[in-house]
Amino acid sequence: MKRQHASLWLILGLNLGLGACGVGARQNPVSTDGELGTTQAVSVEEDKPTAYTTRSGDTLADVAGRPEIYGDPALWPLIQGENSELVAGKGAHETLEGGLVLQIPRGVSPEAMEQAREQARQAQAAGKQAAARREGAAQKRAKKAKAPKAAKHAAAARAQKHTKKEKRAVVKAAPTPAPAAVVPTPAPTPVPAPVKHGGGLRPLLLLLLLVLLALGAVLWAFSRRDSNDGV
């Protein structure tokens, strides 16, 4: 009887131990969330999907960051490596075509996940360098495009300056015109003033008037004497 109880306890302990080992085997203690390099626990369970159909506008980082996939955008290299024919040359944030059926690797070891994160970090750094090179090249092209215009403006300014110098030289070289001869203005001919006769006639008229008055007085006197003689 005691042996049967011991056997039961042994079987129960084995079952409990195996169950605990199974739960531990289904959990991965290392992962990242959001930004590259940030780690936290992520569960890689057997019931997670092993394939994903892309939608319009999806990227590899978007797919890896979905909770039902990995919950970590930095694990996108795992998906890229598993689907190299479908997403050849696609980066983390390059848009994928809709309707692609991507295979999702499961049972990935912590070492493989860490390698994927390191690959993602290197790709991110390379993308920044490439963007900086593109920006530098664009600035160089813009400078080259502006150079002909600047040269034309400079040539026009030089030509205008040269023209002004030539005009000043011509003005300086031109002979100074001789002063015009001064023609003497003839003196005006004096016009004799008209003779006024009115001043000489007035005394004569007065004298004639006095003579007439005197003559009238004489005639009046004779007429009175004749009249007195007749009486």
C-alpha positions in Angstrom: 0.0 0.0 0.0 2.8 2.4 0.9 4.6 1.5 -2.3 1.5 2.4 -4.4 1.2 5.8 -2.6 4.9 6.5 -3.3 4.5 5.6 -7.0 1.6 8.0 -7.3 3.5 10.8 -5.7 6.5 10.1 -8.0 4.3 10.2 -11.1 2.6 13.5 -9.9 6.0 15.1 -9.3 7.2 14.1 -12.8 4.1 15.6 -14.4 4.5 18.8 -12.6 8.2 19.1 -13.5 7.5 18.4 -17.2 4.7 21.0 -17.3 7.1 23.6 -15.8 9.8 22.8 -18.4 7.3 23.1 -21.2 6.1 26.5 -20.1 9.7 27.7 -19.8 10.6 26.4 -23.2 7.7 28.3 -24.8 9.0 31.7 -23.4 11.9 33.7 -24.8 13.4 36.0 -22.1 15.0 38.5 -24.4 13.4 40.9 -27.0 13.0 44.6 -27.8 10.1 46.9 -27.9 10.0 50.0 -30.1 13.4 51.6 -30.3 16.4 49.4 -31.2 18.3 48.0 -28.3 15.5 48.2 -25.6 14.9 44.7 -24.3 12.0 43.1 -22.5 10.3 39.6 -22.3 8.4 38.5 -25.4 6.4 35.3 -25.6 7.0 33.1 -28.6 4.1 30.7 -28.2 3.2 27.8 -30.4 -0.2 29.3 -31.3 1.3 32.4 -32.9 0.7 32.6 -36.7 3.5 31.3 -39.0 2.4 33.4 -42.0 1.2 36.9 -42.6 -0.5 38.5 -45.6 0.6 42.0 -46.2 -1.7 45.0 -46.6 -1.1 48.1 -48.7 1.4 50.3 -46.9 2.9 47.6 -44.6 6.7 47.6 -44.0 8.9 44.8 -42.6 9.3 46.8 -39.4 5.5 47.2 -39.1 5.0 43.4 -39.6 7.6 42.5 -37.0 6.2 45.0 -34.5 2.7 43.5 -34.6 1.8 41.8 -31.3 0.8 38.5 -33.0 4.1 38.4 -34.9 7.1 39.4 -32.7 5.9 42.6 -31.0 9.4 44.0 -31.9 10.1 46.1 -35.0 13.8 45.4 -34.7 13.3 41.7 -35.6 12.4 42.6 -39.2 15.6 40.9 -40.5 14.2 37.5 -39.5 11.2 38.1 -41.8 13.4 39.5 -44.5 15.8 36.5 -44.4 12.9 34.0 -44.4 11.2 35.7 -47.4 14.2 36.9 -49.4 12.6 36.1 -52.8 9.5 38.2 -52.0 11.1 41.1 -50.3 14.6 41.1 -51.9 16.3 44.5 -51.2 13.5 45.8 -49.0 14.6 47.8 -46.0 12.9 48.1 -42.6 10.6 51.0 -43.7 10.2 50.4 -47.4 6.6 49.9 -48.4 5.6 46.4 -49.3 3.0 45.3 -51.9 -0.3 44.2 -50.6 -1.2 40.5 -50.8 2.2 39.1 -50.1 2.2 36.0 -47.9 5.2 36.2 -45.7 6.5 33.2 -43.7 7.1 34.0 -40.0 10.0 32.1 -38.4 9.1 30.5 -35.1 11.3 28.8 -32.5 14.1 31.4 -33.0 16.9 31.2 -30.5 17.8 34.3 -28.4 21.2 34.4 -30.2 19.5 34.6 -33.6 17.2 37.4 -32.3 20.1 39.4 -31.0 21.9 39.0 -34.3 18.7 40.3 -36.1 18.7 43.3 -33.8 22.3 44.0 -34.5 21.6 43.7 -38.2 18.7 46.2 -37.8 21.0 48.7 -36.0 23.6 48.4 -38.7 21.0 48.9 -41.4 19.6 51.9 -39.6 23.1 53.5 -39.4 23.8 52.7 -43.0 20.5 54.3 -44.0 21.4 57.5 -42.1 24.8 57.6 -43.9 23.1 57.0 -47.3 20.6 59.8 -46.6 23.5 62.1 -45.6 25.3 61.3 -48.8 22.2 61.9 -50.9 21.6 65.2 -49.2 25.2 66.2 -49.9 24.9 65.2 -53.5 21.7 67.2 -53.9 23.4 70.2 -52.4 26.3 69.9 -54.8 23.9 69.6 -57.7 22.0 72.7 -56.6 25.3 74.6 -56.3 26.3 73.5 -59.8 22.9 74.5 -61.2 23.3 77.9 -59.6 26.9 78.4 -60.8 26.0 79.1 -64.5 23.5 81.7 -63.4 25.9 83.3 -61.0 28.6 83.3 -63.8 26.1 85.0 -66.2 25.2 87.6 -63.6 28.9 88.3 -63.0 29.7 88.5 -66.7 26.8 90.9 -67.2 28.0 93.1 -64.3 31.5 93.1 -65.7 30.3 94.1 -69.1 28.1 96.9 -67.7 31.1 98.2 -65.7 33.3 98.1 -68.8 30.7 100.0 -70.8 30.5 102.7 -68.1 34.3 103.0 -68.2 34.3 103.3 -72.0 31.6 106.0 -71.9 33.6 108.0 -69.3 36.8 107.7 -71.4 34.9 108.9 -74.5 33.6 111.9 -72.6 37.0 112.8 -71.4 38.6 112.4 -74.8 36.0 114.6 -76.6 37.5 118.1 -77.5 36.1 121.1 -75.6 34.1 123.3 -78.1 35.5 126.8 -78.6 33.5 129.6 -77.1 31.2 131.3 -79.6 32.3 134.7 -80.9 30.6 137.6 -79.2 28.9 139.9 -81.8 28.7 143.5 -80.6 25.1 144.7 -80.2 24.6 148.0 -82.3 23.7 151.0 -80.3 20.1 152.2 -80.7 19.6 155.2 -83.0 18.3 158.2 -80.9 14.8 159.2 -81.9 14.3 163.0 -81.7 11.6 163.9 -79.3 8.5 165.4 -81.0 8.3 169.2 -80.8 5.4 170.4 -78.7 3.6 173.4 -80.3 0.9 173.8 -77.8 3.0 175.7 -75.4 3.7 178.6 -77.9 0.1 179.1 -79.1 -1.4 179.8 -75.7 0.2 183.2 -75.2 -0.8 184.2 -78.8 -4.4 183.3 -78.1 -4.4 185.3 -74.9 -2.9 188.3 -76.7 -5.5 188.0 -79.5 -8.2 187.9 -77.0 -6.9 191.0 -75.3 -6.8 192.8 -78.6 -10.3 191.9 -79.4 -11.4 193.1 -76.0 -9.6 196.3 -76.5 -11.1 196.8 -79.9 -14.6 196.1 -78.6 -14.1 198.6 -75.8 -13.0 201.3 -78.4 -16.0 200.6 -80.6 -18.3 200.8 -77.6 -16.8 204.0 -76.6 -17.3 205.6 -80.1 -20.8 204.3 -80.2 -21.6 206.1 -77.0 -20.1 209.3 -78.1 -22.0 209.3 -81.4 -25.2 208.7 -79.5 -24.5 211.6 -77.1 -23.7 214.0 -80.0 -27.0 213.3 -81.6 -28.9 214.3 -78.5 
